[in-house]
């Protein structure tokens, strides 16, 4: 599935690629798995902190 475009050449990128397959430039950070894992963990931690603040 191609969700993102290369910022240099406009080529459609596959998810989790670290470099464009056409121009070999690095892909945007939000196209990488590490970004989405960190974002998900941060949202879950914020939701847990909010839920705990409602209980106390």
MOPE-V373211 format. One record per pair of residues at least 12 apart in sequence whose ideal C-beta (glycine too) atoms are under 7 Angstrom apart, sorted by the first residue. I is the first residue (numbers start at 1). GAP is how many residues later the second one is. Records with the same first field share a line. If there is no record, write none. Layout:
I->GAP ; GAP
This chain:
1->14
2->12
3->12
4->24 ; 27
6->14 ; 16 ; 17 ; 19 ; 21
7->21
8->12 ; 15 ; 17
9->13 ; 14
11->12
13->14 ; 18
15->16
16->16 ; 17
17->14
18->14
